[in-house]
């Protein structure tokens, strides 16, 4: 029950108010107990006290606070007001160190947790002209894709560069003197390709030879429309990657890093977005985006392969990769590849599928049965229940289950909290905790070939325009239905 409340209290009580209620429940008087027969707020001399009740209440509050800090570790930087309440309660508890030797173990553990957890306390008088320190996480060197992923937090100040539509660029005023220096950071950083915006009327001029993709042209040449995209067929890394387990293992390793970066509370915050506070779900959204990216990657690679024999060979290789991902218990990659192969632009390629060996046709039919959504994904859930951690689940299905729990029952019934709903939600979140309870161990070599495959897998270039995928499909096999 304690874990249920800590995981789901934001549905009915904001974190700050939850901690304030916890603070009020901690006995701070010299007796450290509750009077018998006296209501809360009633004044009067403490004639009779319930023996030992103060110690029990202190221990109970300590247990809740310790579990809260362990669960919210890494998220408290985004809770300024909560950090202030925690520090006040921490100071109040530390005063009892010499009075209650029975609480020594809990207090030591609390002290260690508070030291490791970075609390952000709001300043009442912030200094003027505070200079922000942007986190250039998206503007690192190109070899940063080979580094281990780090979780995003709401306290990060990330400097990003986004393309603007044509009409927005025409209506945007020229940058002032404070903005101009910022645009100098949007130049080419090593091999990273950046998008820059040229404001009409800007008096800033750039001369010299520059990279063609970062030339100081207007927005029309930087942000092409879907029909203006030029697709060049040709072999990519997946055609050269042998054997197939190179690609599959690096897919699993990368998706495991993304999955590990997600805080378990992001699942609750993502679904119950109307009731959440200011916490962000960037890590979860990044994994969902990656799932969609892998689906489009499958279609892109197949449709950019012009030769029929080579295309059939690539189709066989993708089915092998899906099989290895399933063996690695990476159900996210497995699901994404199967969904990508079931894309209408791919499934209509009759000649390509006919050239596929019968063994792989039967294997793909089994994969389709496994991903069949009938009976609430019964087959997939049975297979997943037999797996032991570590494993990467199909995350969109977890969000679907949480959404069903949210919309299928009310959080409050007659002014009382629906404990059964909170328990079901917490159980679903605990499954995510179980999936990550053990580290993933994959034997990945550091050879140049492996590093090249790793960089390719982590920087997939995909076509996510369905009309363009259909256009490529009809060019390859015009008569297929």
Order of alpha helices (4+ residues) and beta strands (2+ residues): alpha-alpha-alpha-alpha-alpha-alpha-alpha-alpha-alpha-alpha-alpha-alpha-alpha-alpha-alpha-alpha-alpha-alpha-alpha-beta-beta-alpha-alpha-alpha
